[in-house]
Amino acid sequence: MVAASTWEAGFAKAAGATDITVIVPPGVHHAADYDPKPSDLAKVAEADVVLYAAFEGFAGKLKEAAGSKAKLIEVSLDNAPDKVKAEVRRLGGEFGTAQAAEAWTAAFDTEYTALKEKVTAATKGTAPVIVSQAFVVWAADLAGAQPAGVFGPQPPTAGQISELAGKKPQLVLDNSAMPGGDALAGVEAKRVVINNFPDQGLDLLAVYRAGADALTAALG
């Protein structure tokens, strides 16, 4: 199985897949703009399953390299808890690993609940006012909040910055893969960088642990 990035690979591992090759190396700043090398495409040509996301600019190259031999599966990449669990279950059905996917979602529920309790304890009973980059809105839920404002994926305009500043946020959630929070440097709020992509361990739960730690530190 070949996954375009560690994000798809994290979903696949959660769903029960065990033999996963990742195309975009971990740590690439903006994985969606990665340009696959010939050696990458050779791996795709040998795969029986190829996972990709529609927003990745190189998805067309992966499809072409896969030819007619590989099963192409588009993955909906969103770390909002309900969407993650639904997608992991769907992939478990695709892979024939539904039991493993169900076990993972049960473990996810347990850990997510504990992480949310940890972060909300740091709020001291008052949900913080948060503005968030569009693709990391999910992280606000860990603090028991809904974003008061959302920016991106395009850089915010002067008018949008003024509107977001008017929300008087305590926290600005920024996306590590496509940061836009620098444009809000004049807004008096703590900037919290959230990462959507698992590291080379492909542990999707680690993304939530890291997000919870970053939020707890900022709230402290």
N, C-alpha and C positions, 0 to 999 in steps of 0.2 A: 504494500500500500504506500502511495506517495501523497503527502499533504503539502499544499502550497507553502504554508507557514506553520509556526508552532501553535498558532491559534486554532486552525483546523485540526492539527495533530493533537492538541489538548482535548478537544471535543471527541476525537476518535478514540484516544486512550481511555477517556471516561466511559465511552460506550462499549469498551471491551477489546478494542484492537490492540495487538501486541507487536506487530512488525511494521513500523512506520518510518519512512524516510521523509525528511523535511527538505524542501527546496530552499526557502529563504533562510539564511543563517540567523540564529538567535542574535538579538542586539542590533539588527539592521534598523536604522532610524524610522524609515517609512517603508514598511514591507510591501505595501500595495504598488510601489513604483519600482520594485526590484526588476532587474533585467536578467532573466535566466541565461546561464552559460550553456554552451553545447553539452557539457557533461551533465548538467541538470536535466536537460531535455532527453538525454539518453536514459536517465533513470526513469523518467516518465514513460518512455517507450517500452520499458520492460515491466511496468507495473500492471497489476490486475485491477486495481482500484485507484482512482485519482480524485482527491478532494481539493476543492477550490472555492473561492468566494467571488461573487459577481463583481464586487467593487475593485478587485485586483486587476491592474492594467495588463498584467501578463497572462491572465486566464486564457485568452485566446491561443497563446502559444502552447500552453499546457494541453488544451483540447486537441490542437493540431498534432502535437507530439504523441499524444495517447492513441491517435488513430481509432480504429474500430475494435481494438483488442481489450482496452481497459473500460471498466465501468466508471463513468464520470458522475460524481455526486457533488452537487452544489451545497455548501454548508452555510446556514444562516448564522453569521457571527454576531452575537449580542450576548453580553454577560448578565443581563437582567435575569434573576433567578428562575422565574417561570419559563422564560424562553430557553435558557440553558437546559433545564430539565427536559423540556419538550424535544429539543433538538438531539440531546443525548439518547433519549428513548427512540427517536426516529432512526438515528444512526445504528443503534443496537438492533433494530429490526432489519436494517439494510445489511448488516454484517452477520446476522444470525447469532448475536451475542446479547439478546434481550435481557437475560438473567443478570449478566454483569452490569448492564446499563441500569437496571433497577436497583441493584446493590449500590452502585455509585450515587444514584439520586437520593437514596435513603441516607447515605453517609453525608452527602452534600447538605441535606436538610438539617441534620444534626449539627454540623460544623457551622453552617451559615447562621443558625439561630444563636450559637455561642458567640460568634464574631459580632453579630449585631448587638447582643447584650453587652459585650465589652465596649463597643463604640458608644452606644447610647448611655452607658454608665458615665462615660467621660463628658457627656453633655450636661450632666447634673440636672436632668429633668426638663431641660428646655432645648427643643430641636433647633439647631443652628440655621441661620439664613444662608443658603448656598446658591451660588450660580455655577453652572457647569458647562464644559465643552460637550457638544452634542453626543459624542460617542462614549462618554463615561458617566452619563446621567445615572446609570445603575448604582454607582457607588454611593450616591446620596442616601439611598435606602438604608445603608449600613448605619447611618447616623439618625435614622428615624425621620428623615426629612424628604420633602419633594422640592426640587430646585425652584427657586423664585424666578430664575431666568436662565436661559440657555444661549450659548453662542457657538458659532462654527457650523459646519466645518470650515467655511471661509473665514478669513480674519474679520473680526467685528469692525463695523464702521464707527465713526465718531459718534453718530447718533445712538447706535446700539451700546457703545461704551457708557455714554451718559445715562441711558436707560438702566443698564445693569448697575451702575454706581448708585442710582437712585433707590435700588433695592436694599442698600446698606448691608451687603453680605458680610458674613464673618469668614466664610471660606470660598475660595475659587478652586473648583476641581478642573485640572488641566489634563490633557491627554498626552502621554509621553511620546506617542507615535506621530502626533501632528499638533504640537503645542500652539495654542493661540492666546494663552493666558498672559503672555508678555505684554500684549496690547492693553491689558487691564492693570498694568503696573501702577497706575495712578489711583487705583481703587484701593481703599484701605480695607484689606482682607488678607488672610493667610492663604498662600497658594499651596495646594496639595496636588502633587503629580500622581496620576493614576495610570497604571499599565494594564492594558487588555491582554497582552500576549504572555503565555507561560514561557519560562526559560527552557533550557535544553532538557530538563527533566520532564517536560510536557505535563506538569501537574496543574490542572486547571484550578484546583482548590488553593494553590499557592498564590494565585492572583488575588483571591479574596482575602487571604491572610495579609498579604502585603498592603492591600488597600485599607484594611481595617487598622493595621499598624500606623500607616501614614495619617489616617484620620484621627486616631487616638492621640498621636503625638501633636497634631495641630490643635486639637481641642484642649490638650493639657496645657 
